[in-house]
Amino acid sequence: MDVESVHLLGEGLDNVAYEVNGDLIVRCARQPDPARVDREARLLATVAEVSPIPVPRPVFTVPEAGCLAYAKLPGRPLIDLPRASYRAHTAAIAATLADFLASLHAMRIGPDLARPDDRPLTEWRDEAAGLYASLTDEVVAHRDAIDAFLASPPPPDPGGTVFSHNDLGIEHVLVDPATFSVTGVIDWTDAALVDPAYDHGLLYRDLGPAALPEGRLRERAIFYARCGVFEDLAYGLATGRTSYVEKSRESLAWLFPGT
């Protein structure tokens, strides 16, 4: 393949992504793990067969460099669009992603393709408390509610795990900016066997009450959303990513209401 153009597409905690020739995405890990790249490529090929939403289909990999390449999916990351522009579409986006998660959770994926990620909920709370300690000036209007949350015991741990994306924030959801229909879900680096409430929690954190599931997942989804907002806020402040900061500040209103 002749390389005519390379543009930095984005940087995250774990990966850097480039757009090559306008139609190929090459994502490289900051700390290459050849076995992980090979596993993710095989996993994506499996997920693509059943997912109701397009996912990256690997074109080639360079495992020793931690790189995976796939054809560019249409759409823009939802986090890059003004929140006011899609607020009226939030419920439809949330419903589409809930159906997507139901499809993933029904898949039978073994530990050869997805590793378990089943930390006790007490660890999530303790990690959130550590981040909160460095963010108190940012969340001063919500401190009473946050202090009460961190002082309370977490919900019971889940009785089992399912396969899921495991990082389904709106930075990984692509939409058509004209219609706000979901056009893809990207960055499957963290896909794992996890609590089925976890990705629902990230969507609740980012999209608001329209994304909150009913039933047995609800309590733990709220818990994960509350823990997760501190990580995103800290990341946005540390990197200057204002989109992370803005979405985190807005979500505090529904995550920690009544203050």
Secondary structure, DSSP 4 states (H G I P E B T S, - for coil): -----EEEEEE-SSEEEEEETTTEEEEEESS--HHHHHHHHHHHHHHHTT-SS----EEEEEGGGTEEEEEPPSSEEGGGS-HHHHGGGHHHHHHHHHHHHHHHHTS---TTTS-B----HHHHHHHHHHHHTT-TTTTGGGHHHHHHHHHSPPPPPPS--EEE-S---GGGEEE-TTT--EEEE---TT-EEE-TTHHHHHHHHHH-GGGPPPGGGHHHHHHHHHHHHHHHHHHHHHHT-HHHHHHHHHHHHHHS---
